[in-house]
Amino acid sequence: MSAPLPDQATQTIAVLATCLAQAIGEKDPEFIPAFEQKLEEMYAKIRDNSYFPSETLQAVRLVSDLLRA
C-alpha cells in the first residue's frame, strides 16, 4: 500500500522550497548536492521521531524527489 499523497499545504511548501533551492543552485553549483545531503540527514533524523507529524516527513521527501525530477 502506498503512502497517502501530501496535503495541499505540504505540496506548496515543498514546491516553494524546491524553487528556492534551484535558484540558489544556479548561483552556487555546490549548493544542490549539499542541500540534498542535508535533506537525507533530516529525513533520517525525523523519520523515527514521533514529535514530527507525517506531513513534515512527506514535505522533506517531496522536496528531495522534486530536486531529482
Protein Blocks (a to p, Z undefined) as FASTA:
>chain_A
ZZddddfklmmmmmmmmmmmmmmmmmmmmlmmmmmmmmmmmmmmmmmmmkbcfklmmmmm
mmmmmmmZZ
